[in-house]
Amino acid sequence: MKHYIITGTSTGLGKAIAQQLMQKGNILYCLSRSKNTELIEEAQKVGVSLYYYEIDLGNVEEVTEHIMQVFEQIQTEEVSEITLINNAGVINPIKPIERCEDDAIIHNVHVNLVAPIILTKAFIHATSEIKGKKTIVNISSGAGKNPVPSWSIYCASKAGIDLFTKTIAKEQESVEFPVKMISFAPGVVDTNMQINIRSASAEDFSMVEKFVGYKETGQLRSAETVAKVIEQLLLDEEVENGEVLDISLYKNNKLF
């Protein structure tokens, strides 16, 4: 059986990834702050096992407890393939650093960086004896490589997740049954995060009109299209452990 643990499935890309992987023979474990009843109903209709866990990844002290509940549900001897997709993310605060509130800074780093690190630790520990294919996909961003004014915390957290991905891949080189680590930047996707960006004031975010233009000129990728690329990525044996990929540069992408 193929098992997929996906964070941030209440809306947007996480929801689309869950829908894309909702196929016979797959078992889904969805984690988000609020339960997506639409996903649960869809899974029931097509006869796919889907387990839902309501968890706020900003509360990092509770992350290990919740992910271990997921692994208690999994019969490891029946696992042929298991994947963790660290998709949940937040963009706020969108402000110059001197105007950012401390609690918003902490929440951003907790959700975007600390929670994926803890989930990765738990995944690698819990699957250490599984001989089947094991993969972790960290959803990153071009902002982790290119500075965007007023996104300093988001940029820093995504740069951190890229280097974390590379570092864990190095650690896995000496492991008998290694986990493949991938960091994947999906580009600008038509989700609630983009709505949030377009809602920023020009005073806080000087580039806001550029992002308004992306929407008005149809330059945003659909979450459904990106989810299909991520499925391709999981099937692609040419992707090496520790790769940091961008959707526009992914050479085996058959959709663009």
C-alpha positions, 0 to 999 in steps of 0.5 A: 500500500502507498501511504501519503501524509500531507499537511495544509489540506484545508484549502489550496495546494494541499487540498489539490495534492490530496485530491490528486493522490486520492486513488485506489491503493493509496491511503491518505493522512491529512493534517490541517488546522480545520477539517476539510469535509469535502475531502473526506466525502470525496474519499468515501465516494471513491473508496479511498481510505483517508484519515483526518487530523486537526492540528495547528502546526504553529503549536510546535510543542504538539507536533510530535504527539500528533504525527505519532498518532498518524504512525500508530494508524499505519501498519508498517509491515504493509507499507510499500511506499510512504511519503510526507509532503510538508505543504502547510505554509504562511506568508505573514507578516508582509511588512518591513522587518521593523514593523513586524510583530513578534508573534507573527514572526514566531508563527511564520517560522514555526509553521514554515520551518520548525514544524517541517523539521519536527515532522521530518524527524518523526517520519525518519524515526518511525519509518527506519525499518521500512524497506520500501520507498520513502520520500519527503517533499518540502514545499519551498519557494523561489523566495528562498533563493531571491530576496523579496522586500517585506517577506524577510521571514518567509524568505528566511524560512524557505531558505532554511527548508532548502538547506535542511532538505540538502543536509538531511539528504547527506545524513541519509547517505549512510542509512541502510533504508534511506529517505529521499528528500526533495525541496520543490518550489511551485511558483506563483499558485492561485491560492489563498496565499496569493489573495493575502499578498494582493491584500497587502498595502502598498506601504507595507509591500511595495511590489503588491501591484506586481502580484495583482498583475499576475492575477489580472493577466492569468499568470498564476498556476492552478493548484490542480496543475501543480498537484499533478506535477508533484505526483510526477515528481514522486514517480520520477526516479531521476530526481536525486536525494537532496535536490532543490527543484523549481517547477519552471526548471524541472526538466521532466515536467510534462505539463509545461 
